[in-house]
């Protein structure tokens, strides 16, 4: 029987353990990944408390649970001490918050707006970004939303044995001049939400015309388009010349173009390592990924399914380039959703982030050809195929209700 790996999977994993307290200097900016749930929650709280002039936030999902109340109270406190605070949320992702939940924030003087009203021409386009900017100098971006399950928080009367409902996630703190450019983008997005909300053509134009630059530090956007997003085009270019890929993704269902480039990297003698979810609240996304396993395994790609908790990390490392942000590796993130990925090219930082991949591999189930064949019956293939097409069209909050019999 296949079991999670219990041995080091790369040469340096035995020598060092991933530590999310380390800071890195890249081009005059200080960077620190935040991985542990308590570290991520404290990072959000600290950035809100540190702001003295301006706070800018965007979250796909902002729930009215314990974590949501903590963060909203922090924003109200910031308003009361004279900080100019703006909060935007996605209408679809945040529709679980109770009616009137954000009223105290607005009453305290906060600027609150909702991306794309649900019933409009932009219904299928979701803003999936997660952004927090303090004083245009300090930023936190990543994959996590504002809700209990993203920070391993549970009500006092809930049995901790149910902790597999929590999400494993990742963010990055950036302190330095590059945050000014992120703040510039936020201002463009805010202008669209307040003045042109629902106008897809103007949203497409804004995303298309955004200049990410060509240096070692790039803010890469994605948005509704019939072409690959900027962040996907950057990854495509890196894959075409890269020798090593490490990828962790909550949802993995790319198109044939990127799939072939992943396979070619392995075929030409490089190394491919993918960590994908073994648990989720959206079982159809697991089925969509498994549809692609056979093609990749035949071409030497190593695949692991993470076991301890639900996987929500979005991390791509190609040689010395590290991508962290909001985008999954699926067609929605590639062509439809508004996404933000930061690309940081730095050898020391890339080596450090690979330690996280090493660590997570030890808690993951290696997918062998034998295991994949055992799973690949006719009925499962039908389920996987149906899952692939559905999850690449519908929003995640819808597809999590559709599992097509795929085991979570």
N, C-alpha and C positions, 0 to 999 in steps of 0.2 A: 504494500500500500504506500502511495506517495505521501510524504509528510513534509512540513516546513523544513527548510534547510537549517542545519545546526552547526555549520562550519563556515569559516570566512570564505567569502566569494571573490575577494580580490587581494592582491598582495599587501596593500596598506591597511586593510581592515583589522588585521591582528595587531598592528602597531599603535593605532590611534582609534579613539571613540569619538563620534560626532558630538560636538559641544556647541549648543546654540547661544553661549555667552561670549563667543569670540567676535571681535570686530576686525574688519578688513578695510584698508585704505585703497581706493581705486580712483585715480584721477582727481584727487582732492576731495573725494567723498568718503565718508565712513559708512560701512555697511555691516549689518548684523542680521543673519537669519533668525527667525523665531519659530520654533517647531513645537515645543511642549505646550499643552493647552493653557496652563497657568501663565506661562511666559507670554503667550500671545494676548491673553486677556489683560495682563498687567501692562503690556506694551500699549494697548489701546487706551487704557485708563491714564497712563503716564503722559502720553502725547496730548490728551485732552487737558490734563492738568497743567502741562508745561506751556500751553499756548497763552500768549500775552496780548496778541492783537487779532489774529485771524485763525479760524478753523474751517476747513472745507472737508466734507465727507460725502461719499457716495457708497451705498451698499445695495446689492441686489436684493438681499433679504434682511429685514430688520424686524424681529419678532417682538411681541409684547410680553415676553417671559421674564425670568429673573435677570438674565444677562441684559436683555433689552432695556429693562427698567434701570439697571445700574448705569448703562451707557447714556440713556436719555437723561437721567438725573445729572450725570457729569456734564452734559451739554447745556442743561439749564443753568447749572452752577457757573459754567464758563460765560454764558450770556449775562448772568447777574454780576460778574466781575468786570464786565465791559468788553469782553471779546466778541468780535463780529463772527457769528457762527452760521454756516450754511450747510444744510443737510438735504441730500437728494436720495430717493429710493426708487426702485423699480416697482411699477404698479402691480405687476403680476407676482413677483417674488415676495413682496412685502404685504400682500393682501391678507395675511394671517393676523396682522396686528389689529387689536380691537379698535372699533370706531372711536375716535377722539383720543387715541393713544398719544399722538404727537401734539395735541393741543397745548399742554403745559410748556412745551418747547417754543411754540409760536407765541404764546402769551408772554414768555420771557424775552421776546424780541428776536428769536431765531428765525432764519429764513428757510422755510421748508417747501420742497417741491417734489412732484412725482413725475418720473420719466414715463412718457407715453401712456396716456389714459388707455385702459384695457380695450375699449371698444372704439377702435380707430383703424385707419389704413395700415398702421404700424403694429397691428395686433401680434404678428408672429415674431417681431423684433424685440428682443429683451436686452436690457442693459445689465450685463452680468458682472460688471466691474466691482472691485472693492478697493476704496481709496480713502485714506485719511491724511490730511496735510495740516501741519501746524506752523503758522507764521511764515509760510512759503519757504521754509528751511528744513523742516523735519517731516518725513513722510513714512507711512506704513502702507504697503500694498501686499496683496496675496490672494489666497483662494477662499478665505473663511468669511462667513456672514456673521451678523449679530444675532445670535440665538444660542440657547443653552447647549445644544448638541455639538456646537463647534468649539466649545471650551471645556468639554467634559464636566459640565455642571448638571446636577440632578436635584430635584426637589428633596427636601429632608426626609419625606416619607417614602421615597422611591428606593427600592432595593438596588444597591450598587452592582448586583449581578447583571442588571440590565444595561451595563455600561458599554455593551457592544452597539448600542444605538448612537454612541458618540462618533464624531468624525475625526480622523487623523488629518491634520492640515498643516499649512506652511505659509509664512509671511516673511517679509524682509523690511527692516528699518533702514532708511537712507537719510543721512545727515550731511547736507552739503549743497553746493551750488546747482547740482542737477535737479534738485527739487523745484527750483524756479520754473523750469520747463514743464514739469508736471502740473504746477499751479496754473501756468498759461493754458494748458490743455483743459484743465478743470473749468477755467473761466469761459472757454469756448463752448464746452458742454453745457454749462449753466445758462449761457445766453440762448442756446438752442432750446433748452427745456423751458425757459421762461417766455421766450418769444416765438418759437416755431415748433412747439411740442407736437409730434405726430407727423411732421413734414419729412418724409423719408429721403426725398431728393436732397434737401439741405443737410440732413444728417450724413448721407453718403458723401456729399461734397466735402463736408468738414473732415471726415475721417480720411478721405482720399488725399486731401491737400495737406494733411498734417505732415510736417517735416521731422522725422525721427533722428536725422543726422546719420553720420556714417562712422562715428567713433566707437570707443570701447564701452560706451554707456548710451543706450538707446531706449526711449520710451516708444514701444511699438503698439499700434492700435489695430483693432479688428472691427468690422462693422458690416452692415448689410451690403452685399456685393455679389456679382456673378463671377468675381475673380477671387483668388486666394487673398486673404487678409495680409496686411503688412508683416505681422508677426509670423504668419505661416510662410510667407515668401522668404523671410530671413532664415527660418529654420530649413526650408527647402534648399537654399543656397549653401548653408552650413553642412547639410547632409550630403550634398553632391561632392564635397571635397573632404568631408570628415573621415576620421578613422575610429572614433569611439562615440557611441551614443548610450546615454543613460537616461531613461524616461520613466517618470512616475505620473500617472494620469488617472483621475477618477473615472472618466469616460473616454474610451478609446474606440473610435469608429471612423477613421479618416477615409478619404477617397483613395482611388487607386494610385494617383500620382505620388502622394507622400508615402503610401504603403510600399510602393516599388523602390523608392529611394532608401527607405529603412532596410529593405531586403538587400539592395545593391551594396550598401555599406558593409554588411556582413559577408556578402559574396566576394567582394574584392579584398578580403582579409582583415576587415575591421571587426570591432566588437559591438554588438547590440545587446542591451539589457533593458527589458521592460518590466516594470512593476505595475500591475493592474489590480482592481479590486476583487477580493474573494467574498466580501460582504458589502452590502449596500442597502439603501431603502428603495432603490430604483433598479429592480432586478433585470428589467429589459435592457439596461445598459451593459450588464454582464453578458447577456446573450449576444448583443451586438458585437462585443469584443471577441467572444469565442468563435464567432463566424470567421474571423480573420486568422485565428491561431494556426490552422493547418498550413496556409501559405507561408507564414513567417517561420514556423518550425522547420519546414523543408529547406529553408535557406539559411539555417544556422542561427536564427535569432533566439536568444534565451528569454523566456517568459516566466514570470512569477505572479502568483495571486496572493495578495496580502491578506492575512488571516485574523489578527487580533481584533481589529475594529474596522469600521467603515472607512474607506480611503477617499479623501477629498483633495489630496495634494496635487498641485500642478507644477511640475519641475521637469525641465529638459536641459541636459548637459551634452553638448557636442564639442569634443576636444576641450578647448579652454573657454567656450562660450556657455554661459548659464542663463537660462530663461526662467523667470519666476513671475507668477501673476494669476490672473483670473481664468485663463482660457483652458478648457479641456482640449483633448486631441480628437475632436469629433467634428462632423460637418456643420453642426450648429455654430460651434465656436470658430470654425474656419470661414464661414460664409454669411452667417445671419446675425448672431449676437454681437453687441458692442462689447469689446474685450480690451484689456490692457495687460501687456506683458513687458517686463523690463529685461533687456538683454545686457548682460555684464560680461565683458571678455577680460578675464584675468586668471592666470594659471593657478595662483594660490587659492583663490576663491573657488574655482572649479574643483580643485583637489579636495577642498574642505567639503563641498556639497556632495561629492561622491562618497564621502564617509557616511552620509545619511542614507544613500542608496545601499551601501554595503550593510548598514545596520538593519534597514528594513527588509533586505533580502533574507536575513537570518530568521525573520518571522513570517516568511512567505512560502507558499507551496510552489515548488518548481513544476512547471507544466512540461511533462515529457510527451513524446509522440505517442507512447503507449497509453498514457492517461487521456490524451485528447481523443484518440481513436475510440477508447472505451466510452467516452461521453457522446461521441458523434453518431448517434442513431438518427434514423430518418425523421422521427418526431422532433428531436432536439434541433436538427438542422433547420427544420421548418420554423421552429420557434425563434432560433437565432436570426434567420433571414428576416422574419417579420419584425423582430426587435430592432434590427439594424435600420430598416426603413422608417420605423415609427420614431425612434429616439433622435433621428437626424432631422425630423420635421417639427415635432411638437416640443413645447417647453418642458424642462425637467420636472417642474411641479405637476405637470399633467402625466408624463410617462411613468412617474414613480407609482402611479395607481394601476399601471398596466404591466404585469409580469409575464403574461403568456405562458405560465407554468414553469418559467425559469426559476431555479432555486436561488434564493437571495444569499 
